[in-house]
Each structure stands twice: as C-alpha cells, then as structure tokens.
Amino acid sequence: MSQAWTLAELAPEQLALVDEAERTLDTDIVMVYRPARWGTVDEETIAAQGLHPVELDAVQLECLLGLEKMVGGVVVAYRRDLD
C-alpha cells in the first residue's frame, strides 16, 4: 500500500520555524507533510502550481532534517517557476 500525504497542521511556533527555514534556505516555499489515510497532496497538484523541489547541499539538508524533528513531519523546500 502506498503512503498518502497531507499538509501538516502546525502550531504558531512551528510555523515560525518554517518561515525561518524559507529565509535561511533562500527558497520560495517550505511545506510540511504528514502521512494520512487519505492524502490530499500529490506530485501533479504541486507541479500544477509551478512548484519544484529545490536541490539542497548537505548543510541545507541537515537544516531540513532538524526542522522535521521540531515540527514532526516531512519537510520539502520548493522553488516556484514564474513562467
């Protein structure tokens, strides 16, 4: 059975950490996902919004891994294409 994903519900202090990560990593959007029985997020939906995962270096990946522990979800950094 494949894993389904939904956007995580975050407390204000967790949202502040995500905002800080967006600025620190110089990305357009950082999203936090959690597994769910019925997912609300898929690759096609994200791509349709012009969002693509950002390639990160080792230090940036460490930052995201630390953030994942603090917010209790899977964190993905995106860049938005403005075509």
Secondary structure, DSSP 4 states (H G I P E B T S, - for coil): -PPEEEEPP--HHHHHHHHHHHHHHT-SEEEEEEEESS--B-HHHHHHTTEEEPP--HHHHHHHHHHHHHHTSEEEEEEE---
